[in-house]
Amino acid sequence: MAKLKDAARKSGLFIVSDSDLDFNQPVVRVNIDRSKASDLGINMQQVGGTLATLLGGNYVNRFNLEGRSYQVIPQVPRDKRLSPESLGGYYVPTNTGQSGAAVDHRLDRDRHRSELADALQPAQLRDLLRRCRCRASRSAQAVDFLEGEAKKLPAGFSHDYLADSRQYVQEGNQLAITFGFALIIIFLVLAAQFESLRDPLVIMISVPMAIVGALIPLFFGVATMNIYTQVGLLTLVGLITKHGILMVEFANELQLNEGLDRRSAIEMAARIRLRPILMTTAAMVTGLIPLLTATGAGAASRFSIGLVVVAGMSIGTLFTLFVLPAVYVTIATDHRAKAGSNRTKEIEDFDLGRSALKPT
């Protein structure tokens, strides 16, 4: 623990580091003559149960006295448990139910003193293991540092985390999986809607730009990456793709109906759809301002969600208006050929119908 705290201080990632490790719990080890105890009809379970009852101070039940409830805690008087020598005066029941024999700790006074001096352990136990806790101001980078230092622990040592750090270690890697599934689902839905694999790629080009915009405040320390900012990032994926849908869908219609090329179609779509895009962004950003100015209980969580969505929508919208048209011109599906084939088919159907109306 001392080495771990020293490494934490030298890393510069922690404001303060401390631990509750203190070897201040004296231990008395009682050696039982098993052969003698067996001859007297006493087993180790009876010995352990008797010592636990007489010395443990465990609560067993309650009793009422004059309208008040009091705990029943069986324990020997204080003067009978102040010294290790008192252990020799305790009696345990035998298997026959008779009055038992004294617990023979078989330690003289001098040996007791040396045993007490050497037998010190941490006062806290967890899962029947000796435990010490290190407290420190933490961040994601600091937790990663501690995880690396924990790998250097000698054999037989284990480590775990508490509170927010435990949640970060156990669930922090779930963001990438959830984010990946969100992108896949949105891509499949858009592919079914547009009947194309290219157009969904054009629409979703706005997602990384919005995510980068949302991470800028986090980079400067305005907020941290937590469960609330992760929810905000997932929400941002669905919100920002609406801008791409507005432009790409309208540009495809211009190609089909007006016969425009991809560049002319997306330029006209960007101009016509500019107002709905800006109105959508302004409405979302304005609606989230109360989250940024929230105070009181839960204000930090609301601020984290609002900050990510507002920054992502604002910066993502700005770049979407310029980057998405360029990507559309490069990789979007050319619908003019389809429009031409449709017109040819319509003309053929019209001619066929007109010929069928001619008198024979």
Sequence and secondary structure as in RCSB ss.txt:
>XXXX:A:sequence
MAKLKDAARKSGLFIVSDSDLDFNQPVVRVNIDRSKASDLGINMQQVGGTLATLLGGNYVNRFNLEGRSYQVIPQ
VPRDKRLSPESLGGYYVPTNTGQSGAAVDHRLDRDRHRSELADALQPAQLRDLLRRCRCRASRSAQAVDFLEGEA
KKLPAGFSHDYLADSRQYVQEGNQLAITFGFALIIIFLVLAAQFESLRDPLVIMISVPMAIVGALIPLFFGVATM
NIYTQVGLLTLVGLITKHGILMVEFANELQLNEGLDRRSAIEMAARIRLRPILMTTAAMVTGLIPLLTATGAGAA
SRFSIGLVVVAGMSIGTLFTLFVLPAVYVTIATDHRAKAGSNRTKEIEDFDLGRSALKPT
>XXXX:A:secstr
 HHHHHHHHHHT  S EEE     EE       HHHHHHTT  HHHHHHHHHHHHH    EEEEETTEEEEE   
  GGGSSSGGGGGG B   TTSS   B      HHHHHHHHHH EE S EETTEE   EEE   HHHHHHHHHHH
TTS TT      HHHHHHHHHTTHHHHHHHHHHHHHHHHHHHHHT SHHHHHHTTHHHHHHHHHHHHHHTTSS  
 HHHHHHHHHHHHHHHHHHHHHHHHHHHHHHHH   HHHHHHHHHHHTHHHHHHHHHHHHHHHHHHHT  STTHH
HHHHHHHHHHHHHHHHHHHHHHHHHHHHHHHS   HHHHHHHHHHHHHHHHHHHHHHS  
